[in-house]
Amino acid sequence: MLYHLLYPLHTTFIGFNVFRYITFRCIGGAVTAFLILLIFGPMFIRAMQRLQIGQVVRDDGPESHHVKMGVPTMGGLLIILAVAVSTLLWARLDNPLVWLTLFTILFFGSIGAYDDYRKIAKKNSKGLHAKGKLLLQVVGASIVGLFIYFHPGFDGHLSIPFFKNIYPDLGFFYVFFAIFVIVGASNAVNLTDGLDGLAAGPTVISAAVYLVFSYLAGHVVLADYLQIPHVPGSGEVAIFCGAIVGGCLGFLWFNAYPAEVFMGDVGSLALGGALGAVAIIIKQEILLAIVGGIFVMEATSVMLQVGFFKLTKGKRIFLMAPFHHHFEKKGWHEPKVVVRFWIISIILGLFAVATLKLR
């Protein structure tokens, strides 16, 4: 919006020329989202307390988590608001890819909001039925996948990290691959959101990495030099990623141990879905498994635990899944688990950026 309002005035005042630059608008989007969380966070927390919208804790979870019962939740609503407002303010609104990212975060956020509502208002600790949640996620991901596949300039080719001349063509099956990536990312972030700050930290790192890749993919010269797919218009997606970075950093201000608010499914499902959609848009789908390695590890631990439990009729691989609970059961304090997972996420993020030259 600011681009359309202020950039045309650069002929009158040269200072407005800064709105031409995506880098400037990325910073503006990140700072705006951060400030929205910082300013409205305390008001949101007090409102959730008055409405008695608090965290529901699993009976079979770690005993140390019982103190979290009743802590305000659904903070993801504020993250989504901050990301949406910041993106609308700083991105070019004539870019359909911007609207696609906003659709994704809002659609998946709506699924999470209904799930949280079922858990809290309906006093149903299980929330939305797993099959119903998955079906809704598939619907949202299908819309994104079909839009991308039929959008001019896109096709069914995959970009493989470390290889510069290998682009397998999936054809129409790319749509199903996109669904898998988006739904998988959404659920993986959701499973990771079990400790104070654990999901928000790696999300900041993942969004920051995709901010870089989005900018590069949208720049025809840099994309050609680095031999990555050039995606016209994807530079504006970098502003969306910047808004996620700022929004999650602002959320961490209140979500750091001991948390004053949790993001809830409305936040984790939305952020995961958004990351998956960005990965699809800029043709860096497989890279998400690297930069989002923490999310992959958490989701894999659950699948292994459930599968092994069924096969062996009661035996477990981990003391508890998702993986972060395993370390809690081993006696690690919550902040130690979170910070060490952040460190791993930073290393994975740096490794993901390194793939730009390791080809």
N, C-alpha and C positions, 0 to 999 in steps of 0.2 A: 504493500500500500504506500509506504513512504517513498519507494522508488518511483511509483507512478505520479505521486504528488510533488515530490521535490526535485527529482532528477531533471525534468523538463526546464526547471528554473536555472540550470547551470549556465545558460547563455546570458542570464542577467547577473548571477553571482557565481563565480567560479568554484566557490566552496561546495556547492551542491553537486559537483562532479564526483564527490566521494561515493555517492549512492550508486554510481555505475559499477563499483568494484564489489565483487562477491565476498572477498576477504573482509572488507569493512562491514558488510551486512551480516556476515557470519558472526563476527564479534558482537555487533549490535543485537542480534537475535539471542546469543548466549547470555549476554549481560541482562537483557530485558527479562528473559525467562528466570534467571537467577534472582533478580530483584522482585519479581512477582511472588516467587516462593518466600523470599525473605520478609516481604511486607505483609502478605496475606496469610502466611503460615500460622502465626499465633492466633489470628482471628478464626482460622479454619479449625485449629485444634480445640479452641474454646467452644466453637459451635458443635463439634462432634461430641464433646463432653456433655454439653447441655442436652443433646439429642440422644445421649447414651448409645452412640454408635461406637462400640469398642471391639477389640480383638477377641476372637473365639479361639481358645487353645485346645489342641487335641489332648484327650485323656491319656493317650499312649505316648505322648511326646516326652522329651526330657523334663525332669522335675523342675529344673531351673527356669523353665519357660512359664510356669504357672503364675509367676508374678506379672507376666505380660497381659493376663486376662483383664479386659476392660480398657486397655490403652487405646486411644482413638485410632481408628483405621480409615480406609478409603482415601488416604492422602493422595492416591494416584489421580483423583479427580482434579486436584490442584496442579499436579504435574501436567496433565493433559491440557488443562486450561492455559497454563503458562506456555506450553509448546505451541498450541494452536494460535494464541494471541501473538506470540513473538514471530511465528512463521508468517502470519497474515500481515504483520506490520513490516517485516523486513524483506520478504521474498517477492519476486515478480508474480503477480496473480494471473498473468496471461500464460503461465506455464502449467500444462496439465499434470506434469509429474508432481508438482507441489500439491495439487489437489488430491492426487492419488495417495500421497503419504498422509495427508490430513484425514482422508477417508479411512485409511487403515487404522490409525491410532484411535480414531473416534469409534469405529466399528468394534474393534477388539476391546476397547475400553468399556463399551456398552455391555458386552458379554460379561466382562469382569464385574461391572457394577451390579448387574442382575444377580450374579453369583454371590457377591458380598451381601446384597439385599436378602437373599434367601437364607444366608447363614445368620444374619443379625436380626432382621425384622421378623422373619418366620421362625426363629429359634431352631433352625435346621442346620446343625453343625456340618453337614455334608454339602450344603449349598446346591447349586445346579447339578443335575445328574450328569455324570461323565459323558455319556453318549450324546446328550443334548448339547452340552458345551462343545464337544468335538464337532458335531454337525454344524453348529453356528460358525465355528472357526473355519471349517472347510468352505462354507458359503462365502465368508468374507475373503478368504484366500483365493477362492476361485474367481471372484470378481477382479482381484488384483492381477492374477495370472492371465486371465483372458484379456484384460485391458493391455497388459504389457505385450502379449503375443501379437495382438492385432494392431498395436500402435505403430504408426509409420516409423521405419528405421530400426525396429526391433525384429528379432527372429528367435529361433530355438537353439542357438549356439550357446555352449557353456564356455566359461573362461576357467582354465586350470592353472592354479598358482604354480610357479616355478617353471612353467612351460610357455614359451612365447608363440609357438606355431601350432598348438594343439587346441582346436575349438570344435569338439564333437557336436553334431547337430542332432538334437532330440526331436525336431519337428514339433508336431502338436503335443507330444508327450511332455514337452517343456512346461506346459500348463500344470500337469500333475506334479512335476518336479517342484514348481513354484509353490504349489499348495503344501507339499511336504516341508519345504524350507520355512515358509511363513508360520504354519501351524506348529512345526517342531520348535522353532525359535520362541514362539509365544508360550508354549507349555514349559520349555526349558527354563526360561526366566521365571516363570511362575513357581517352578519347583525349587529354584535357587533362593527365592524370597522367604527364607526361614529364620534368618538372624538379623540383628540390627545393622543396617547398612550393607548387607551382603549382596543384595541384588542391585542396588543403586550404584555401587562402586564400579563393578565390571561393566555396567551399562554405560557409565560415563566414558570409560576407556574404549568400549566398542564403538560408541557413537562418534568419539573423537577420531578414531581410525577411519571410520566410514566417511566422516567429514572430509578428510584428506583425499580419500579415493573418489568421492563424489566430485570434488573440485577438479581433480586431475582428469577424470573421465569426461567432464564437460568441456575441457580445454583441448581443442583439436591438436595443437602443437605438442603439448606435454604428453597427451595420451599416445600420440604417434612415437614420440621419443622413448617413452617408457614401455611401449608395446603392450598397452592394455586397451581394452575395447573403448572406443570413443562413443559416448552416449550424448547426443545433442540435448541440451537443456538440463542435464543432470547437475550442472554446477549449482543450480538453485536448490537442489536437494541438500547440498552442504549446509544451507541455512537452517533447514529442518533439523539436521543432525546437530548443528550448533545449539539450537533451542533445546534439544534433548540433553545435551551436555550441561547447559546452564540450569535447566529445570531440575535435573537430578542432583547437581551440586547444591542447589538451594534446598532441595528436599533432604539431602544428607545433613544439612545444618540442624535439622530437627530429628532425623532418623538415626543419627550416630548414637552409639551406646552411651547411656541407656535411652532407648528410643522414646520420644514424646508422641510419635505418630508412626503408623505403618502405611505402606502404599496400598495394601490389599490387592485382590485379584484385578481390580479395575486398573491399577497401575502396572502390575507385572505382565498381565496378558497384553495390555496395550503397548508397552515398551518392547516386549519381545516380538510382537507382530510387526511393529514399526521397523525394528532392526531387520527382520526378515524381508520386508517389502523393499527397504533401501538396498539390501544385498541383491535382490532380483532386478531392481531398476537399473543399477549401475553395472550389472553383469559380473558381480563378484560374489556369487552365491556360495561357492565352496570355501572361500576365504572366511566366511562366517564361522565355520567349524574351528578355525584357528584362533581368530580374534575373540570369539565367544567360547573358548575352550572350557572355561569354568562352567558355563551353562550346559555344554555338552557332557562334561564330566558328571554334573549333578543329575541330568536326565538319564544318562547311561547307568548310573549307580542304582537308580530306582528300577529300571528295566531288568538289570541283572539280579537285583534282590528279589523282585517279584517272580521272575522266571525260575531262579534257583530254589526259591521257597516252594514253588509248585512242583518242580521236578523231584525234589528230595523230600517232599511232604513235611515241611516244617523247619528245615535247616536254613541258615542265613550266611551270606558272604560277609556282610558288614554288620556291625553292632546295631546300626539303625540307618535307614535311608530316608531322604537324600543324604549324600555323602558328608555334608557338613555336620550332621547329627552324629555320625560315626566318631568324629574327633571329639565332640562334646562328651560322648559316652566314655571316651578314653581319658577324659579328665582335662582336656584343653578348655581354657576359659573362652567365653564367646568372643571378646575382642581379639584374642590371639587368632582364632579361626578366621575371623573376618579379614584382619589385616594381612594374614598370610595368603588368603585367597586373592586379595587385592594385588599383592606382589606378583603372584602367578599370572594374574590377568594383565598386569603391566608388561611383563616379559612376553607374554603371548601377543600383546598389541604391538610391541616393538618388532617381534618376529614377523607379524603380518605386514607391517610397513616395509620390512626388509625384502619381502617378496617382490617389491617393485623393481629391485635390481638383481635379485637371484633368479634369473631366467635364462 
